[in-house]
Amino acid sequence: MLRRFAFVALALSWLPGAPAWAAVASEPFADLAEKLLPAVVNISSSQTVKPDTRQGPEGDDSPYDQFFKDFFDHGSGSKEGGRKSTSLGSGFVIDPAGYVVTNNHVIEGADEITVILSDDTNLKATVVGRDEKSDLALLKVSADHALTAVPFGDSDKERVGNWVLAVGNPYGLGGTVTTGILSARAREINPNGGPYDDYLQTDAPINRGNSGGPLFNMAGEVIGINSAIFSPSGGSIGIGFAIPSDLASHVVQQLRDFGHVRRGDAGARVQNIDAEVARDLGLDKPTGVLVAGVVPGGPAEAAGMHAGDVVLSIDGKPIGNAKRFERVVIDETIDRQVPVELTRGKDRETVTLKIAEAKPASGEQVASVPKEGEKGSVPGAPVTELGLTLSLATPDLKAKYQLDDNAQVVVTGVAAGGPAADKDLKPGDVVVEVAQEAVKGLDDVTRKIDEARKAGRKSLLMLIDRSGDLRFVAVRLDKG
């Protein structure tokens, strides 16, 4: 009944005597679709796959398969030595010279890529560059005439509720236009997505085969690249996700200029600030991001940044969380010097950070800690106020937990249900700082606990190193 009612309601504008607004409302979409359709292409990629080796993007047993579907179609045919797998997706032209943008997963591993224009012209494509982290790829085709191209818009300026128009190749049907609104922004759909896990959400119907196609605003600008849907059934239920153009345009330009993405690196590891950490830092409220450690000899150390600094902005761009920090840094121009506004204690400072180029494989990031210093006389002791046992980092413990030579004090036990357990501390964690002072021995910890109690504090701020992964935690102080 509901389906029938919806059909009748949509058909009203076709009937004689239908309200004038019904025809007028459709005209902007019709004019826009007529203008944009020639710039949207179908992409067919094929590869020879050995038997029993082909898996989906998340793997055959991915827990996300039932929710997040790559929406590009697959077909296969037999071929000697393996089978021929064909993927059908979408893309769009950004330059009349023949540059085409799509998703990386549409062409990943392809032996042959064909771009099909709106007039059914088939053109062989070459890969200019592709980037797995952002799931973007740039192709190049050669045609005997200039191609219709569309520009990137500013996704940051788009408001939730604005009309959007999606064009793509669902189920291999060819150029298909659907409309909807921008439903939400900054959606995180991949637990391991990093700084690129930042999607626009739309209710414009998009399905398998739309992957890599454009999401337009009403000015005919690309504000997103359709990349995923949320669907238990595999079909559209009105929840689709697109890579925002402000992210995509930077990556695409890098692919065009260099064939790969050159990402900026600050040489610092940061973390979000929660209410407990903010209180221990003396902040009125959680703001900015906390520097957990700097890479020796890296840009942050050269700029004079230290563990415990709170970064408020980079190059005038406000930093509200760790993901925003990473996005701003990786998008910066390599070797450019940018101002970084931060607070250190109660003082506000501005330092100059020279952006380095991130290495393909990031090295271990460790904090600068003293190599030598006084050590407590007790090799190991329970700290009941924190619900853990601390020990000096003896050669045996360093070997057991594979600790760095600079390690001084290590966690060897955690009381179940205690304050340390609540913060997920584990045996093998190294205590680098307590109350923003370097730890050289067990006495330093007990002294800081006494100082915190006298000051009426309810928790103790600790810098913890777990296999090079640094983070600040505010551990509750029990009575002991």
C-alpha positions as CSV (number, residue, x, y, z in Angstrom):
1,M,0.0,0.0,0.0
2,L,2.8,2.4,0.9
3,R,4.6,1.6,-2.4
4,R,1.4,2.2,-4.4
5,F,0.7,5.5,-2.6
6,A,4.3,6.7,-3.3
7,F,3.9,5.8,-7.0
8,V,0.6,7.8,-7.3
9,A,2.0,10.8,-5.5
10,L,5.0,10.9,-7.8
11,A,2.8,10.5,-10.8
12,L,0.7,13.6,-10.0
13,S,2.9,16.0,-11.9
14,W,2.3,14.0,-15.1
15,L,-1.5,14.5,-14.9
16,P,-3.4,17.3,-16.6
17,G,-4.2,20.0,-14.2
18,A,-1.3,19.2,-11.9
19,P,-0.2,22.1,-9.7
20,A,2.2,24.5,-11.5
21,W,4.8,24.1,-8.8
22,A,5.2,20.4,-9.6
23,A,6.6,21.2,-13.1
24,V,8.6,24.2,-11.9
25,A,10.3,22.1,-9.2
26,S,11.6,19.6,-11.6
27,E,13.0,22.1,-14.1
28,P,16.3,22.9,-12.2
29,F,17.1,19.2,-11.9
30,A,16.3,18.6,-15.6
31,D,18.5,21.5,-16.8
32,L,21.3,20.4,-14.4
33,A,21.1,16.8,-15.5
34,E,21.2,17.7,-19.2
35,K,24.4,19.8,-18.6
36,L,26.2,17.2,-16.3
37,L,25.5,13.9,-17.9
38,P,28.1,14.2,-20.7
39,A,30.8,14.6,-18.0
40,V,30.0,11.4,-16.1
41,V,31.5,8.1,-17.5
42,N,31.1,4.4,-16.9
43,I,34.3,2.5,-16.1
44,S,34.9,-1.1,-16.9
45,S,38.0,-2.7,-15.5
46,S,39.0,-6.4,-15.9
47,Q,41.7,-8.6,-14.4
48,T,42.6,-12.3,-14.6
49,V,42.1,-13.8,-11.2
50,K,43.6,-17.2,-10.1
51,P,41.1,-19.7,-8.7
52,D,40.3,-19.3,-5.0
53,T,42.3,-16.1,-4.5
54,R,39.8,-13.4,-5.1
55,Q,38.3,-11.6,-2.1
56,G,36.2,-8.6,-1.5
57,P,37.8,-5.3,-0.3
58,E,37.3,-6.2,3.3
59,G,38.1,-9.9,2.8
60,D,35.6,-12.8,2.6
61,D,34.9,-12.9,6.3
62,S,34.7,-9.2,7.0
63,P,32.1,-8.3,9.6
64,Y,31.3,-5.2,7.6
65,D,30.2,-7.0,4.5
66,Q,26.6,-7.1,5.6
67,F,26.5,-3.4,6.2
68,F,29.0,-1.5,3.9
69,K,28.9,-2.6,0.3
70,D,31.3,-1.5,-2.4
71,F,28.8,-0.6,-5.0
72,F,30.5,-1.6,-8.2
73,D,29.2,-4.7,-10.0
74,H,31.2,-7.8,-10.8
75,G,31.0,-10.3,-13.6
76,S,33.3,-13.2,-14.6
77,G,34.0,-15.5,-17.5
78,S,36.3,-18.4,-17.9
79,K,39.8,-17.9,-19.3
80,E,42.7,-20.3,-19.5
81,G,45.0,-20.0,-16.5
82,G,42.3,-18.3,-14.4
83,R,39.0,-16.4,-14.8
84,K,38.4,-13.0,-16.1
85,S,36.8,-10.7,-13.5
86,T,35.1,-7.5,-14.6
87,S,34.2,-4.6,-12.4
88,L,31.7,-1.9,-13.5
89,G,31.9,1.5,-11.8
90,S,31.5,5.2,-12.4
91,G,33.8,8.3,-12.8
92,F,33.7,11.8,-14.1
93,V,35.9,14.0,-16.3
94,I,37.7,16.9,-14.6
95,D,39.7,18.2,-17.6
96,P,38.7,18.4,-21.3
97,A,42.1,16.9,-22.0
98,G,40.8,13.5,-20.7
99,Y,41.5,13.3,-17.0
100,V,39.0,11.1,-15.2
101,V,38.5,10.6,-11.4
102,T,37.1,7.5,-9.8
103,N,37.5,5.3,-6.7
104,N,40.7,3.3,-6.3
105,H,38.8,0.1,-5.6
106,V,37.0,0.3,-8.9
107,I,40.3,-0.1,-10.8
108,E,42.5,-1.8,-8.2
109,G,44.4,-4.7,-9.7
110,A,43.0,-4.2,-13.2
111,D,44.8,-5.5,-16.3
112,E,42.7,-3.3,-18.5
113,I,40.5,-0.2,-17.9
114,T,37.9,1.1,-20.3
115,V,36.2,4.5,-19.9
116,I,32.8,4.6,-21.6
117,L,31.5,8.1,-22.5
118,S,27.8,9.1,-22.4
119,D,27.6,8.6,-26.2
120,D,28.9,5.0,-25.8
121,T,32.4,5.8,-27.0
122,N,34.9,3.3,-25.5
123,L,38.3,4.7,-24.6
124,K,41.3,2.8,-23.2
125,A,42.5,4.4,-20.0
126,T,45.9,4.6,-18.3
127,V,46.4,5.1,-14.5
128,V,48.0,8.5,-13.8
129,G,48.0,7.7,-10.1
130,R,46.0,6.0,-7.4
131,D,45.9,6.3,-3.6
132,E,44.6,3.5,-1.4
133,K,44.3,5.6,1.8
134,S,41.8,8.0,0.3
135,D,40.4,5.4,-2.1
136,L,40.9,7.7,-5.1
137,A,42.3,7.2,-8.6
138,L,43.1,9.4,-11.5
139,L,42.9,8.1,-15.1
140,K,43.8,9.5,-18.5
141,V,42.1,8.8,-21.8
142,S,42.8,10.2,-25.3
143,A,39.9,11.3,-27.4
144,D,39.7,13.1,-30.8
145,H,37.7,16.0,-29.3
146,A,37.7,17.9,-26.0
147,L,35.6,16.2,-23.4
148,T,32.9,17.8,-21.2
149,A,34.4,18.4,-17.8
150,V,33.0,19.4,-14.4
151,P,34.7,21.4,-11.6
152,F,35.2,20.5,-7.9
153,G,33.1,22.6,-5.5
154,D,33.7,23.5,-1.9
155,S,32.2,20.7,0.2
156,D,32.9,22.6,3.4
157,K,30.4,25.3,2.4
158,E,27.6,22.9,1.8
159,R,24.9,22.8,4.4
160,V,23.0,19.8,5.7
161,G,19.6,19.9,4.0
162,N,20.9,21.3,0.6
163,W,19.7,19.5,-2.5
164,V,22.3,17.2,-4.2
165,L,22.2,15.2,-7.4
166,A,24.0,11.9,-8.0
167,V,25.0,10.6,-11.4
168,G,26.4,7.1,-12.0
169,N,26.2,3.7,-13.5
170,P,24.1,1.6,-11.1
171,Y,24.1,-2.1,-12.0
172,G,25.7,-1.4,-15.3
173,L,22.5,0.4,-16.6
174,G,24.5,3.5,-17.7
175,G,24.1,7.2,-16.9
176,T,21.4,7.4,-14.1
177,V,20.4,10.6,-12.3
178,T,19.0,10.6,-8.7
179,T,18.3,13.4,-6.3
180,G,18.2,13.9,-2.6
181,I,19.7,16.1,0.1
182,L,22.9,16.3,2.1
183,S,21.9,14.3,5.1
184,A,25.0,14.7,7.4
185,R,28.7,15.5,7.4
186,A,31.8,14.1,8.9
187,R,30.6,10.5,9.0
188,E,33.1,7.9,10.2
189,I,32.3,4.5,8.7
190,N,35.7,2.7,8.8
191,P,37.2,1.9,12.3
192,N,40.7,2.1,10.7
193,G,40.0,4.9,8.3
194,G,42.4,7.4,9.8
195,P,42.1,11.1,8.6
196,Y,40.3,10.1,5.5
197,D,37.4,8.5,7.3
198,D,35.3,11.7,6.9
199,Y,32.3,11.2,4.6
200,L,29.3,13.2,3.4
201,Q,26.0,11.3,3.9
202,T,23.2,11.6,1.4
203,D,19.8,10.1,0.8
204,A,20.1,10.4,-3.0
205,P,19.5,6.8,-4.2
206,I,22.9,5.2,-5.1
207,N,23.6,1.5,-5.7
208,R,26.2,-0.9,-6.9
209,G,27.9,0.6,-9.9
210,N,27.6,4.2,-8.6
211,S,31.0,3.9,-6.9
212,G,33.4,6.6,-8.1
213,G,30.6,8.7,-9.5
214,P,30.0,12.4,-8.6
215,L,27.7,14.0,-6.1
216,F,26.7,17.4,-7.4
217,N,25.4,20.5,-5.7
218,M,22.8,22.7,-7.5
219,A,25.5,24.8,-9.0
220,G,26.8,21.7,-11.0
221,E,29.9,21.4,-8.9
222,V,31.3,18.1,-7.6
223,I,31.1,18.2,-3.8
224,G,31.6,14.4,-3.2
225,I,32.6,11.1,-4.8
226,N,30.1,8.3,-4.0
227,S,32.0,5.5,-2.4
228,A,29.9,3.4,0.0
229,I,26.4,2.6,1.1
230,F,24.9,1.3,4.3
231,S,22.6,-1.5,3.4
232,P,21.8,-4.9,4.9
233,S,20.3,-6.0,1.6
234,G,22.9,-4.5,-0.9
235,G,20.4,-2.1,-2.4
236,S,19.9,1.6,-1.6
237,I,18.0,2.3,1.6
238,G,18.7,6.1,1.5
239,I,22.0,6.0,3.4
240,G,25.0,6.6,1.1
241,F,28.5,8.1,1.7
242,A,30.7,10.3,-0.5
243,I,34.3,11.4,-0.1
244,P,34.1,15.2,0.3
245,S,35.5,17.3,-2.5
246,D,37.8,19.3,-0.2
247,L,39.6,16.1,0.6
248,A,39.4,14.6,-2.9
249,S,40.5,17.7,-4.9
250,H,43.8,17.9,-2.9
251,V,44.5,14.2,-3.4
252,V,43.6,14.3,-7.1
253,Q,45.9,17.3,-7.7
254,Q,48.8,15.4,-6.0
255,L,48.1,12.4,-8.2
256,R,48.2,14.6,-11.3
257,D,51.4,16.5,-10.3
258,F,53.4,13.6,-8.9
259,G,51.6,10.3,-9.7
260,H,51.3,9.7,-6.0
261,V,50.3,11.6,-2.9
262,R,52.9,13.6,-1.0
263,R,51.6,13.9,2.6
264,G,52.9,16.3,5.1
265,D,54.4,15.2,8.4
266,A,54.8,17.2,11.7
267,G,56.9,14.7,13.5
268,A,54.5,14.7,16.4
269,R,51.9,12.3,17.8
270,V,48.8,13.9,19.2
271,Q,45.7,12.7,21.1
272,N,42.2,14.0,21.9
273,I,41.6,15.8,25.2
274,D,38.8,14.5,27.4
275,A,37.4,16.2,30.4
276,E,39.7,14.4,32.9
277,V,42.9,15.3,31.0
278,A,41.7,18.8,30.5
279,R,41.2,19.2,34.2
280,D,44.7,17.9,35.0
281,L,46.1,20.3,32.4
282,G,44.4,23.2,34.1
283,L,42.1,23.8,31.1
284,D,38.6,25.2,31.5
285,K,37.3,22.7,29.0
286,P,38.6,20.2,26.4
287,T,40.1,22.2,23.6
288,G,42.7,21.6,20.9
289,V,44.8,18.4,20.9
290,L,47.5,17.2,23.3
291,V,51.0,16.5,22.0
292,A,51.9,13.0,23.3
293,G,55.4,12.9,21.9
294,V,57.7,14.2,19.3
295,V,60.1,12.4,16.9
296,P,63.7,13.1,17.8
297,G,65.1,15.3,15.0
298,G,61.7,15.8,13.5
299,P,59.9,19.1,12.5
300,A,58.0,19.4,15.8
301,E,61.2,19.1,17.9
302,A,62.9,21.6,15.7
303,A,60.0,24.0,16.2
304,G,60.4,23.7,19.9
305,M,57.2,21.6,20.6
306,H,57.2,19.3,23.6
307,A,55.0,16.5,25.0
308,G,52.3,18.1,27.0
309,D,51.8,21.1,24.6
310,V,48.2,21.7,23.6
311,V,47.9,22.6,19.9
312,L,45.0,25.1,19.2
313,S,45.6,25.9,15.5
314,I,47.9,25.3,12.5
315,D,48.2,28.0,9.9
316,G,45.2,29.7,11.2
317,K,43.0,26.5,11.0
318,P,41.4,25.6,14.3
319,I,42.4,22.1,15.6
320,G,39.5,20.4,17.5
321,N,40.6,16.8,17.5
322,A,43.5,14.5,16.5
323,K,41.9,13.6,13.1
324,R,41.7,17.3,12.2
325,F,45.3,17.8,13.2
326,E,46.4,14.9,10.9
327,R,44.2,16.1,8.0
328,V,45.6,19.7,8.2
329,V,49.2,18.5,8.4
330,I,49.0,15.9,5.5
331,D,47.3,18.5,3.3
332,E,50.0,21.1,3.9
333,T,52.6,21.9,1.2
334,I,55.9,20.1,1.8
335,D,58.7,22.3,3.2
336,R,56.2,25.1,3.9
337,Q,56.7,26.9,7.3
338,V,53.4,27.3,9.1
339,P,52.5,29.0,12.4
340,V,51.3,26.7,15.2
341,E,49.4,28.3,18.1
342,L,49.7,26.3,21.3
343,T,49.5,26.5,25.1
344,R,52.2,25.3,27.4
345,G,51.0,25.4,31.0
346,K,49.2,28.7,31.4
347,D,51.3,30.4,28.6
348,R,50.1,30.8,25.0
349,E,52.8,30.6,22.3
350,T,53.2,30.5,18.5
351,V,55.9,28.4,17.0
352,T,56.9,27.9,13.4
353,L,56.6,24.4,12.1
354,K,58.3,23.3,8.8
355,I,56.2,20.6,7.2
356,A,58.2,17.5,6.2
357,E,57.2,14.8,3.7
358,A,55.8,11.7,5.4
359,K,57.7,8.5,4.7
360,P,55.7,5.7,3.1
361,A,56.1,3.6,6.2
362,S,56.0,5.7,9.4
363,G,58.8,5.0,11.8
364,E,58.3,4.4,15.5
365,Q,57.5,7.6,17.3
366,V,59.0,7.9,20.8
367,A,59.2,10.6,23.4
368,S,62.4,12.2,24.4
369,V,63.2,10.8,27.9
370,P,66.4,10.9,30.0
371,K,68.8,8.1,29.4
372,E,70.3,8.3,32.8
373,G,69.0,9.4,36.2
374,E,68.4,8.4,39.8
375,K,66.4,5.3,40.2
376,G,64.5,4.1,43.2
377,S,66.0,1.6,45.5
378,V,63.0,-0.8,45.2
379,P,63.0,-3.1,42.0
380,G,59.2,-3.3,42.0
381,A,56.3,-2.1,44.2
382,P,52.5,-1.9,44.1
383,V,51.1,1.6,43.8
384,T,47.7,1.0,45.3
385,E,46.4,4.5,44.7
386,L,46.7,3.9,40.9
387,G,45.8,0.1,41.0
388,L,49.0,-1.1,39.4
389,T,52.5,-2.4,40.1
390,L,55.5,-0.5,38.8
391,S,59.1,-1.8,38.5
392,L,62.4,-0.5,37.3
393,A,63.1,-1.4,33.7
394,T,65.7,-4.0,34.3
395,P,67.4,-5.8,31.4
396,D,65.2,-8.8,32.0
397,L,62.0,-6.7,31.8
398,K,63.3,-4.9,28.7
399,A,63.8,-8.2,27.0
400,K,60.5,-9.6,28.2
401,Y,58.5,-6.6,27.0
402,Q,60.8,-5.6,24.1
403,L,61.3,-2.2,25.6
404,D,63.5,0.7,24.3
405,D,66.9,1.2,26.1
406,N,65.5,4.6,27.4
407,A,62.7,2.9,29.4
408,Q,63.0,3.7,33.1
409,V,59.8,2.6,34.8
410,V,57.5,-0.2,33.5
411,V,54.1,-1.5,34.5
412,T,54.3,-5.1,35.6
413,G,50.9,-5.6,37.1
414,V,47.4,-4.1,36.9
415,A,44.7,-4.6,39.5
416,A,41.4,-5.8,38.0
417,G,38.7,-3.1,38.3
418,G,41.2,-0.6,39.6
419,P,41.9,3.0,38.3
420,A,44.7,1.8,35.9
421,A,42.6,-1.0,34.5
422,D,39.8,1.6,33.8
423,K,42.3,3.4,31.5
424,D,43.4,0.2,29.8
425,L,46.9,0.2,31.2
426,K,48.7,-3.2,30.7
427,P,51.9,-4.9,31.8
428,G,54.7,-3.7,29.6
429,D,53.5,-0.1,29.4
430,V,56.3,2.3,30.1
431,V,55.6,5.3,32.3
432,V,57.4,8.3,30.6
433,E,56.0,11.2,32.6
434,V,53.8,11.8,35.6
435,A,52.2,15.3,36.0
436,Q,54.2,16.4,33.0
437,E,57.6,15.6,34.6
438,A,59.9,12.9,33.3
439,V,60.0,9.7,35.4
440,K,63.5,8.5,36.4
441,G,62.5,6.1,39.1
442,L,59.7,4.8,41.3
443,D,60.2,7.6,43.9
444,D,59.1,10.1,41.2
445,V,55.8,8.5,40.9
446,T,55.1,8.3,44.7
447,R,56.2,12.0,45.1
448,K,53.8,13.1,42.4
449,I,51.0,11.2,44.0
450,D,51.7,13.0,47.3
451,E,51.8,16.4,45.5
452,A,48.5,15.7,43.7
453,R,46.8,14.7,47.0
454,K,48.0,17.8,48.8
455,A,46.7,19.9,45.9
456,G,43.3,18.2,46.1
457,R,43.5,16.6,42.7
458,K,41.4,13.5,42.0
459,S,43.5,12.1,39.2
460,L,47.1,11.9,38.0
461,L,48.1,12.7,34.4
462,M,50.5,10.1,33.1
463,L,52.3,9.8,29.7
464,I,52.3,6.1,28.7
465,D,54.4,4.5,26.0
466,R,53.1,1.2,24.6
467,S,55.4,-0.1,21.9
468,G,56.1,3.4,20.6
469,D,52.4,4.5,20.8
470,L,52.3,7.4,23.2
471,R,49.3,8.7,25.0
472,F,48.3,10.8,28.0
473,V,45.9,9.2,30.5
474,A,44.3,10.8,33.6
475,V,44.3,7.9,36.2
476,R,42.0,8.3,39.1
477,L,43.6,8.5,42.5
478,D,42.1,5.9,45.0
479,K,42.6,6.2,48.7
480,G,45.2,3.5,48.7
